[in-house]
Amino acid sequence: MSNNPALLPYKRGNLLLESLTDAERKRLLTGASEHVLEIRTVLFESNEVAPYVYFPLNGLVSLVTPMIDGDVVEMAVVGREGVVGVPWA
């Protein structure tokens, strides 16, 4: 079997969650629900506490920041390998 991730079978789900044991995943996801988000849905603003933690199952979440001139710049992208909404401090 190849070690090239592009050639491995596709697994639907969040890779971070899949790396946990069944017990850890169950404890973490107690009360969780799955939602389909529309394109350009704002999950939270940078000066707010995120109301939820998001584990993307497919698609991408863009982390953006406004510039002084009003433009918006994409600072990072999170896919099904990560999590969004966890506070830094």
CYANA upper distance limits for C-alpha pairs under 8 A (distance plus 0.5 A):
  2 SER  CA      7 LEU  CA      7.24
  2 SER  CA      8 LEU  CA      7.56
  3 ASN  CA      7 LEU  CA      8.20
  3 ASN  CA      8 LEU  CA      7.92
  4 ASN  CA      8 LEU  CA      7.18
 12 ARG  CA     57 LEU  CA      7.20
 12 ARG  CA     58 ASN  CA      8.04
 13 GLY  CA     17 LEU  CA      8.21
 13 GLY  CA     18 GLU  CA      7.70
 13 GLY  CA     56 PRO  CA      8.23
 13 GLY  CA     57 LEU  CA      5.11
 13 GLY  CA     58 ASN  CA      7.65
 13 GLY  CA     80 ARG  CA      7.24
 14 ASN  CA     18 GLU  CA      6.65
 14 ASN  CA     55 PHE  CA      6.72
 14 ASN  CA     56 PRO  CA      6.57
 14 ASN  CA     57 LEU  CA      5.37
 14 ASN  CA     58 ASN  CA      8.21
 14 ASN  CA     80 ARG  CA      5.07
 14 ASN  CA     81 GLU  CA      6.35
 14 ASN  CA     82 GLY  CA      7.61
 15 LEU  CA     19 SER  CA      6.66
 15 LEU  CA     80 ARG  CA      6.40
 15 LEU  CA     81 GLU  CA      5.27
 15 LEU  CA     82 GLY  CA      7.59
 16 LEU  CA     20 LEU  CA      7.57
 16 LEU  CA     80 ARG  CA      8.10
 16 LEU  CA     81 GLU  CA      6.07
 16 LEU  CA     82 GLY  CA      6.26
 16 LEU  CA     83 VAL  CA      8.17
 17 LEU  CA     25 ARG  CA      6.81
 17 LEU  CA     55 PHE  CA      8.33
 18 GLU  CA     25 ARG  CA      8.36
 20 LEU  CA     24 GLU  CA      6.36
 20 LEU  CA     25 ARG  CA      6.25
 21 THR  CA     25 ARG  CA      6.61
 22 ASP  CA     26 LYS  CA      6.56
 23 ALA  CA     27 ARG  CA      6.69
 24 GLU  CA     28 LEU  CA      6.58
 25 ARG  CA     29 LEU  CA      6.47
 26 LYS  CA     30 THR  CA      6.53
 37 LEU  CA     41 THR  CA      6.97
 43 LEU  CA     50 ALA  CA      7.90
 44 PHE  CA     48 GLU  CA      6.96
 44 PHE  CA     49 VAL  CA      7.88
 44 PHE  CA     50 ALA  CA      6.00
 44 PHE  CA     51 PRO  CA      8.00
 45 GLU  CA     49 VAL  CA      8.42
 45 GLU  CA     50 ALA  CA      8.25
 46 SER  CA     65 THR  CA      8.26
 49 VAL  CA     85 GLY  CA      8.45
 49 VAL  CA     87 PRO  CA      8.06
 50 ALA  CA     85 GLY  CA      5.79
 50 ALA  CA     86 VAL  CA      8.01
 50 ALA  CA     87 PRO  CA      8.40
 51 PRO  CA     85 GLY  CA      8.31
 52 TYR  CA     85 GLY  CA      6.90
 53 VAL  CA     83 VAL  CA      7.47
 53 VAL  CA     84 VAL  CA      6.32
 53 VAL  CA     85 GLY  CA      5.17
 53 VAL  CA     86 VAL  CA      6.66
 54 TYR  CA     83 VAL  CA      6.12
 54 TYR  CA     84 VAL  CA      5.54
 54 TYR  CA     85 GLY  CA      6.76
 55 PHE  CA     80 ARG  CA      7.35
 55 PHE  CA     82 GLY  CA      6.89
 55 PHE  CA     83 VAL  CA      5.23
 55 PHE  CA     84 VAL  CA      7.07
 56 PRO  CA     60 LEU  CA      7.59
 56 PRO  CA     61 VAL  CA      8.05
 56 PRO  CA     78 VAL  CA      8.24
 56 PRO  CA     79 GLY  CA      6.35
 56 PRO  CA     80 ARG  CA      5.30
 56 PRO  CA     81 GLU  CA      8.24
 56 PRO  CA     82 GLY  CA      7.62
 56 PRO  CA     83 VAL  CA      7.34
 57 LEU  CA     79 GLY  CA      8.03
 57 LEU  CA     80 ARG  CA      5.54
 58 ASN  CA     79 GLY  CA      7.17
 58 ASN  CA     80 ARG  CA      6.14
 59 GLY  CA     79 GLY  CA      6.65
 59 GLY  CA     80 ARG  CA      7.80
 60 LEU  CA     77 VAL  CA      6.94
 60 LEU  CA     78 VAL  CA      6.16
 60 LEU  CA     79 GLY  CA      5.12
 60 LEU  CA     80 ARG  CA      7.99
 61 VAL  CA     77 VAL  CA      6.15
 61 VAL  CA     78 VAL  CA      5.65
 61 VAL  CA     79 GLY  CA      6.85
 61 VAL  CA     84 VAL  CA      8.38
 62 SER  CA     74 GLU  CA      6.85
 62 SER  CA     75 MET  CA      8.01
 62 SER  CA     76 ALA  CA      6.49
 62 SER  CA     77 VAL  CA      5.11
 62 SER  CA     78 VAL  CA      7.03
 63 LEU  CA     74 GLU  CA      6.34
 63 LEU  CA     75 MET  CA      6.07
 63 LEU  CA     76 ALA  CA      5.61
 63 LEU  CA     77 VAL  CA      6.53
 63 LEU  CA     78 VAL  CA      8.33
 64 VAL  CA     72 VAL  CA      6.88
 64 VAL  CA     73 VAL  CA      5.91
 64 VAL  CA     74 GLU  CA      4.77
 64 VAL  CA     75 MET  CA      5.79
 64 VAL  CA     76 ALA  CA      7.62
 65 THR  CA     72 VAL  CA      6.12
 65 THR  CA     73 VAL  CA      5.97
 65 THR  CA     74 GLU  CA      7.06
 65 THR  CA     75 MET  CA      7.28
 66 PRO  CA     70 GLY  CA      6.68
 66 PRO  CA     71 ASP  CA      6.41
 66 PRO  CA     72 VAL  CA      4.92
 66 PRO  CA     73 VAL  CA      6.86
 67 MET  CA     71 ASP  CA      5.79
 67 MET  CA     72 VAL  CA      6.30
 67 MET  CA     73 VAL  CA      7.57
 78 VAL  CA     82 GLY  CA      6.48
 78 VAL  CA     83 VAL  CA      7.55
 78 VAL  CA     84 VAL  CA      7.77
 79 GLY  CA     83 VAL  CA      8.47
